[in-house]
């Protein structure tokens, strides 16, 4: 079973185990500018917000968007960038379709709903993906690809809109993972 480190922009991203090749490092959005290593990436935004960031210096937003798109367009051999289906073409050679429909169905079926729509952020989607991977419909491990530990590094969800809207979903999924026996650090 795997260990996974989900990395965000909070200061604790520096504490992720980048030197441990047994840990799958997963980043998001434009964090690639900071972290020294990654195995998987999640960029789930629409065309209009792809690379849009409030972390750009004044007057540099367009340049940052262009830089982000250029990074996404690189081959990234041996690495995966999870994106919306419509971006999985020759423009973005490392892109793989993010399994949103599958996750909505799987979590919905487990929680007694036809379609689970309580994914409020990229962090929630990252958690759900790594909770579900390598597990059956009842979320029992069925392969070595199942996570035994999910570490959260730089995941704070305290910014405007994050705390109220995104954090409760992430907390729910963390509790769900712990209930399955996945260690969350």
C-alpha positions in Angstrom: 0.0 0.0 0.0 1.1 3.5 -0.8 1.9 6.7 1.1 0.7 9.9 -0.5 1.6 13.5 0.2 -0.9 16.1 -0.9 0.7 19.4 -1.2 -0.8 22.9 -1.2 0.4 26.5 -0.8 0.5 26.8 3.0 4.0 27.1 4.6 4.0 23.4 5.6 4.5 22.3 2.0 8.2 22.5 2.9 7.8 19.6 5.3 6.6 17.1 2.7 8.9 14.0 2.3 10.3 15.0 -1.1 13.4 12.9 -0.4 11.4 9.7 0.2 10.8 8.0 -3.2 8.3 5.6 -1.6 5.9 8.6 -1.1 3.7 9.7 -4.0 3.9 13.5 -4.1 0.8 15.2 -5.5 0.7 19.0 -6.2 -1.9 21.4 -7.5 -2.3 24.5 -9.6 0.9 26.5 -9.9 2.7 25.0 -6.9 5.3 23.5 -9.3 7.2 26.8 -8.9 8.0 25.8 -5.3 8.2 22.1 -4.7 11.3 20.2 -5.6 9.7 16.9 -6.7 6.3 15.6 -7.8 4.7 12.4 -9.2 1.1 13.5 -9.9 -0.5 16.9 -10.4 -4.1 18.0 -10.2 -5.2 21.0 -12.3 -8.9 20.7 -12.5 -9.8 24.3 -13.4 -11.8 25.5 -16.5 -10.2 27.2 -19.4 -11.1 30.7 -18.0 -9.3 30.1 -14.7 -6.5 27.8 -15.8 -3.4 29.4 -14.2 -5.3 32.4 -12.8 -3.8 33.1 -9.4 -4.0 35.7 -6.6 -0.4 34.9 -5.9 0.9 36.9 -8.9 2.6 40.2 -8.3 0.6 43.2 -9.4 0.6 43.5 -13.2 1.9 40.0 -13.6 -1.3 38.0 -13.7 -1.3 37.5 -17.5 2.4 36.5 -17.5 1.7 34.0 -14.7 -1.2 32.5 -16.6 1.0 32.1 -19.7 3.8 30.6 -17.6 1.4 28.1 -16.0 0.0 27.0 -19.4 3.5 26.6 -20.8 4.4 24.4 -17.9 1.2 22.3 -18.4 2.2 21.9 -22.1 5.5 20.2 -21.3 5.7 16.4 -21.7 6.5 15.7 -18.0 7.6 12.1 -18.9 6.7 9.6 -16.2 4.4 12.1 -14.4 0.7 12.6 -14.6 -1.3 15.8 -14.7 -4.9 15.1 -13.8 -7.1 17.5 -15.8 -10.7 17.8 -17.1 -11.3 15.5 -20.1 -11.4 18.4 -22.6 -7.7 19.2 -21.9 -6.5 15.6 -22.4 -5.2 16.1 -25.9 -2.0 17.0 -27.7 -1.9 20.5 -26.1 -1.1 18.9 -22.7 0.8 15.6 -23.3 1.0 14.6 -19.6 -2.7 15.2 -19.0 -5.0 12.3 -18.0 -8.7 12.6 -17.4 -9.5 13.3 -13.8 -12.0 10.6 -12.7 -14.7 13.0 -11.4 -17.7 11.1 -12.7 -16.4 7.9 -11.2 -15.7 9.5 -7.9 -19.1 11.2 -7.8 -20.7 7.8 -8.5 -18.6 5.8 -6.1 -18.9 8.2 -3.1 -22.6 8.7 -4.0 -23.3 5.0 -4.0 -21.5 4.5 -0.7 -23.2 7.4 1.0 -26.7 6.4 -0.3 -27.0 9.1 -3.0 -27.2 8.6 -6.7 -24.6 11.2 -7.4 -22.4 12.8 -4.7 -21.7 16.4 -5.5 -20.0 17.4 -2.2 -16.6 18.1 -3.8 -16.0 21.7 -3.0 -12.3 22.1 -3.9 -9.3 20.7 -5.7 -8.1 19.5 -2.2 -11.3 17.5 -1.7 -10.9 16.0 -5.2 -7.3 15.0 -4.4 -8.4 13.4 -1.1 -11.3 11.5 -2.8 -9.1 10.2 -5.6 -6.5 8.8 -3.2 -9.1 7.4 -0.8 -10.8 5.6 -3.7 -7.7 4.4 -5.7 -7.0 0.7 -5.2 -10.2 0.1 -3.3 -13.4 -1.7 -4.2 -17.0 -0.3 -4.0 -17.0 -0.6 -0.3 -13.6 1.1 -0.1 -11.8 -2.0 1.0 -8.2 -2.2 -0.2 -7.9 -4.5 -3.3 -4.5 -3.6 -4.6 -1.1 -2.2 -3.5 -2.2 1.1 -5.1 -4.5 1.7 -2.1 -3.3 4.5 0.2 -2.3 3.5 3.7 -1.3 7.0 4.6 -2.2 10.4 3.2 -0.2 13.4 4.4 -1.4 16.9 4.1 1.3 19.5 3.6 0.5 23.1 3.0 -3.2 22.3 3.0 -4.8 25.0 5.2 -8.1 26.0 3.7 -8.2 29.2 5.7 -8.4 31.8 2.9 -11.4 33.8 1.8 -14.1 31.3 0.9 -11.9 28.3 1.6 -12.7 28.1 5.3 -16.5 28.4 5.0 -17.0 26.4 1.8 -14.0 24.1 1.1 -12.7 23.1 4.6 -15.9 21.2 5.7 -15.7 18.9 2.7 -12.0 18.2 3.2 -12.6 17.6 6.9 -15.4 15.1 6.0 -13.2 13.2 3.7 -10.3 13.2 6.2 -12.7 11.6 8.7 -13.9 9.2 6.1 -10.3 8.2 5.3 -9.5 7.7 9.0 -12.7 5.6 9.4 -11.3 3.3 6.6 -8.1 2.9 8.5 -6.1 5.3 6.3 -3.6 7.2 8.5 -4.0 11.0 7.8 -1.1 13.2 8.9 
